[in-house]
Amino acid sequence: MRERTAEIKRKTNETDIVVRLNLDGTGRTQLDTGVPFLEHMLDLFAKHGLFDLEVTARGDIHIDDHHTVEDIGICLGMALAEALGDKKGIRRYGNAFVPMDETLGQVVVDLSNRPHLEFRAEFPDRRVGTFTVELVHEFFWKLALSARMNLHIILHYGRNTHHMIESLFKAAGRALDEATQIDPRVKGVPSSKGVL
């Protein structure tokens, strides 16, 4: 089996980002983005997805974190799509529930080549530390678009905003781990169309 890895570089007037992803890793991370809360979430995402993930980002965080978070989502989505290649033999679908104390989050994914984000989550706080909570939607939206996947984010309940976001990133890692796994029973691409 070929290595399912990718390296994406993206440089704009606002950000300079490098993402390296190995879908068949152990959850090892190396993160340097200037956005500590996002690094915490990406670490959880990779650990629970058993992906090896390296992200280096320099962005205009003196303005705010928006461009950096958005562009990391774009690059991670592109890396996921590239690492998957022709998608032969993958399970395609993934679903994960993750509790975090009083919170229950769920993520459902279809690696369908039809990008869509359904985001059913509301948070009681506008910030966690210095991180603007609306950027959670921005990250997952750009991830879904760039990976060309159908991504459903569902926050069933919770009170603590940190716990709520954490449950979603952990669930995203677990759902994508399930969807990207090779199933020996799958011959070719798992679609009646013959392509994904």
QUIHUGI-V142889 format. One record per helix or strand. SS is the DSSP state (hx for helix, st for strand). FROM is the first residue (numbers start at 1). TO is the last residue. If there is no record, write none. Layout:
ss={SS;SS}
from={FROM;FROM}
to={TO;TO}
This chain:
ss={st;st;st;hx;st;hx;st;st;st;st;st;st;hx;st;hx;st}
from={5;15;29;36;52;66;90;93;103;116;127;131;135;150;161;182}
to={11;22;32;49;59;84;90;100;110;120;128;132;147;157;180;182}
